[in-house]
């Protein structure tokens, strides 16, 4: 069986040598750009509501993005009056879900904070990213994760990454997929189910 496609966008701890965390920015007219993942060559799309966001190999579905002065990255619309973006995505920004991730989603752009309330500021800053031309990484604001890490980076993955501190490849650890799957089956069996069909 083939594994699921590697086209889902999450945040991971930054690794400058990981090409799945590297993005090529292609400038276009009108302060717009297209964003391509270096490893896959696919572009970042807002074609359909996605959670998490996804890349696509369909160049007709590529979205034009604006890298705004306030640090947000917003999608353009592909309606007749606003070409080069999906109609539903106009006025939507790339967003770190709940300010914690690891999911990267597309939601309505937040207005600048009107006070010094830290909750209001954090609500806006989860939509702010920096692009580092040298490493070609898109990085969250540094306070979103460990200050030592200085933020996390957008990465293309097959599935949702394991929670922080859990190593999915440690066969004896709590984060191991095999261990987690065994616990799930044990729970189902204890609930009285005698058979289970698993669909990838």
N, C-alpha and C positions, 0 to 999 in steps of 0.2 A: 504494500500500500504506500502511496505517496504521502509525505507529511503535508500539513496545511501550508498554504503559501506564506512566505515571509513578507508581509506587507502591512502589518499593524504597527502604529506609532505609540510608543510608550516613552517614559523617561527612565534612564539608567544612570548609575554612577559613571561619570565621564571617563572615557578611555580614548586618548587622542589617536591611538593606533588602530582603533576599531572602525573600519570603513562603513559599517552599518550605522555609525553615529556621525558620519560625515555627509555634508549637504553641499551641492553645487548650486549657486544662485545665478540664474540667467536673466540679466536685465532686459526689460521690454519697455516700449514707449509709455509715457504717462506715469512715471514713478511706480511702475509695477514690475514684478519679477516672477519667474517660475522657479520652483524649488525641486531639485532632483536629488535623490539619494545616491551617493557615490557607489555603494556596493551593488545595488540592483539596477541603477539607471532609471528607475521609475520616478514619476513626479508625484508631488503632494497634491491631493485632490480634495475638493469639497463637493464633489458631484452629487452625493447623496448624504443624508444624515448618517453619521457614523459614530460609533462609540466602542472602541477608540477610532481615531482618524486612520486613514489608510493611504498607501501609495497605489498608483495604478500604472500599468504599462500602456494604457490607451492614451496616446498623446492628445486625442480630441477631448479627453476629459480632464486635461491639466488645468488647474486653476491659476489665475494671475493673483499674486499677493502684493500687498503694500506693506513695506517695512516702515512703520510710522515713527515720528520723532519721539513719541512717548514710550517706545519700546514694544508696542503691540504689533501683531502681524495680522492684518485683516484681509478677508477675501473680497474679490470683485464679483459682480453679478454677470451672468450671461443672458440676461433679459435683453430684448431688442435695443433698449436705450443704454444699457451698460454691458458691453460685450466682455467676453473672456472670464467667465466665472459662472457658477450655478445660480439660478434665480433666487433660491432660498437662502443662499449664503451671504447675500449683500448685507454689510454691516455686522458680520460675525467675525470673531477673533479666535485665534488658536488659544487654548485655555488648558491649564494644568488642573485636572478635575479635583475639586475640593481643596485646592492648594497643596495637595499631598501627592497626587499621582497614584500609581504610575501611569494612569490613563491620560492621554492627550485627546482633547475633544474640541469641537467647534461650537462656541456659544456666542450670545449677544455680547458685543463689546461693552465693557464697563466704562462708566464716566469717571473722570478724575475725582479723587476724594475731596470732600468739602470740609473736612475737619482733620484733626490729628488722631482720631480714633484708630487704634492699631488694627481693629477688625476691618474697618472700612478700607484702610490702606492695603491690608493683605488681600482683600477681595479684588482689588484692582491689580496688584502686583503679580497675582497668579497668571495674568495674561501678558506679562512683560518678559521678553526674551532678548538675549544678546547673541549676535552672530560673530564668531571669531574667525576672521579670514585665514589666519595661519593654520589652525587646526580644522577649519571648516565645520565647526560644531555650533549647534543652536543650544544655548544654555539658559536655564531658568535663572531667576534672581537668586543670589547667594543664600539668602535667609530661608529659602523654601526647604532646604535640607540641612545637613550638618555644615556649620560655618567652615569647618576644615575642608570639606569638599568644594565649597564655593559654588553650590548649585549642582544640578544634574543636567544631563544632555538628552536631547531627543534621539531616539534609536528605533530602528525598524526590527520587529521581532515576529516570530510565528505565533506565540501565545503570550498571555499575560505573565510577566516575570514573577518569580517567587517573592514573597514578602521579605523586607530587609532582615538580614540575619539568618535567613533560611537558605541553605544550599541544596538545590534540587538534585545535585549529583553526588551528595554525601549519602550513600546507601543506608547508613546507620542514623542519619540525622532526621529531625522532625520535618524538615522541608523536602525530603526525598519524595519524588512522585510515586514511587512504588509503595512507600510507607503510607502516604496519604491515601492512595487508592485502596490499600488493604484495609485501612480504618473505615473508609466509606463502605466497602463491601460488608465488613463486619456489622456496621450500623444497619445496613439494609437487611441483612440476614436476621438480626435481632428484632427487627420490626415485623418479621413473619413472611418475608418474601423468599420464595424458593428458587426463582430463576431471574436472570437479568440479561437483557439484550443490549449490547453496547454498540452505538453507532458513532463513527468518527465524524 
